[in-house]
Amino acid sequence: MLASSIQDPDVEFVAHQLKRGNWINDYEFLEGRGYKLQWTPHGITRMTLLQISLRRQESMSGTLESLDLGDSATDSAIRAFWDACLEELALVDKRSNAVEVFARIIKDWRSFV
C-alpha cells in the first residue's frame, strides 16, 4: 500500500506506466488508505532490485535528490539498470516529476528485501 490521503495524478500516471510495462496487474486508490498495486513477478523482481539501489544511494548520500552513484563498475551497472527500467516504463521525458514519483513508489513500497 502506498499511503496517500487523496488521489494523485502523478501517482496515477506512474501506476498506468507500471501496468503498461507489466510491472503490475492493476492498481486502485482506496480512500483514506492510499494506492494498492498488484505487482507481477516481473515487477516484484525489478522493484526489489531498485529498492536495493535506492537504499544504497540513500546510505551513501543521505538523500534521493539525485542518483549520483559514483564511478565504480558496480555503480555504473546500477545506474544502467535504473535507466533501463525508466526506459522500459517510458518514464523518461514524459513528466518532469515522474521519476521522483516512481522512486517514491519503489522506496516507500513495503519492502521485499
Legacy VTK file of the C-alpha trace (Angstrom):
# vtk DataFile Version 3.0
C-alpha trace
ASCII
DATASET POLYDATA
POINTS 113 float
0.000 0.000 0.000
1.328 3.427 -0.924
-0.082 5.890 1.604
-1.929 8.846 0.137
-4.874 10.773 1.533
-6.057 11.907 -1.908
-5.774 10.673 -5.464
-2.615 11.971 -7.080
-2.498 12.376 -10.880
1.276 11.855 -10.859
0.946 8.552 -8.993
-1.885 7.599 -11.364
0.371 8.304 -14.350
3.262 6.230 -12.990
0.886 3.417 -11.970
-0.520 3.407 -15.506
3.012 3.116 -16.890
3.752 0.283 -14.427
0.679 -1.528 -15.720
1.629 -0.932 -19.365
5.106 -2.296 -18.623
3.711 -5.440 -16.954
5.165 -4.493 -13.567
1.696 -4.537 -12.007
-1.526 -6.292 -12.956
-3.723 -3.490 -11.677
-3.957 -0.661 -9.165
-6.647 1.128 -7.240
-6.990 4.069 -4.904
-8.630 3.252 -1.577
-9.973 6.409 0.031
-8.260 7.206 3.298
-5.664 4.460 2.795
-3.802 5.062 -0.446
-2.814 3.130 -3.532
-2.922 -0.618 -3.762
-0.759 -2.042 -6.533
-0.927 -5.690 -7.562
2.652 -6.496 -8.541
3.534 -9.087 -11.165
6.534 -11.401 -10.655
8.408 -9.261 -13.204
7.551 -6.105 -11.255
8.490 -7.647 -7.915
11.909 -8.574 -9.278
12.515 -5.111 -10.707
11.134 -3.346 -7.630
13.293 -5.374 -5.253
16.475 -4.602 -7.188
15.549 -0.924 -7.399
14.818 -0.803 -3.659
18.313 -2.116 -3.018
19.845 0.507 -5.304
17.777 3.336 -3.778
18.763 2.283 -0.268
22.400 2.200 -1.351
22.098 5.713 -2.797
20.383 6.980 0.326
23.013 5.457 2.601
25.823 6.964 0.515
24.435 10.472 0.152
21.655 10.710 2.720
19.232 11.789 0.002
17.363 10.627 -3.059
17.612 14.042 -4.710
19.863 12.652 -7.399
21.131 9.294 -8.441
24.797 10.201 -8.470
26.117 6.737 -7.846
29.782 7.403 -8.453
32.212 5.863 -10.899
32.738 2.271 -9.818
31.706 -0.610 -12.064
29.002 -1.618 -9.589
27.594 1.899 -9.510
27.657 2.069 -13.306
25.730 -1.200 -13.509
23.158 0.080 -11.014
22.756 3.290 -12.996
22.377 1.326 -16.247
19.708 -0.876 -14.643
17.854 2.157 -13.280
17.945 3.836 -16.710
16.761 0.631 -18.411
13.802 0.451 -16.020
12.860 4.064 -16.710
13.081 3.377 -20.433
11.052 0.172 -20.094
8.295 2.115 -18.343
8.543 5.083 -20.719
9.032 7.469 -17.800
11.911 9.409 -19.340
10.856 12.871 -20.533
7.143 12.166 -20.043
6.581 14.323 -16.967
9.189 16.253 -15.100
8.406 14.633 -11.750
7.519 11.102 -12.943
10.956 9.774 -11.990
10.672 11.265 -8.487
7.202 9.738 -8.039
8.485 6.406 -9.340
11.396 6.492 -6.873
8.964 7.279 -4.048
6.721 4.369 -5.024
9.686 1.993 -5.109
11.229 3.326 -1.898
8.013 3.521 0.122
6.517 0.256 -1.012
6.537 -2.468 1.604
9.948 -3.916 1.219
10.557 -7.362 -0.153
14.205 -7.155 0.856
LINES 1 114
113 0 1 2 3 4 5 6 7 8 9 10 11 12 13 14 15 16 17 18 19 20 21 22 23 24 25 26 27 28 29 30 31 32 33 34 35 36 37 38 39 40 41 42 43 44 45 46 47 48 49 50 51 52 53 54 55 56 57 58 59 60 61 62 63 64 65 66 67 68 69 70 71 72 73 74 75 76 77 78 79 80 81 82 83 84 85 86 87 88 89 90 91 92 93 94 95 96 97 98 99 100 101 102 103 104 105 106 107 108 109 110 111 112
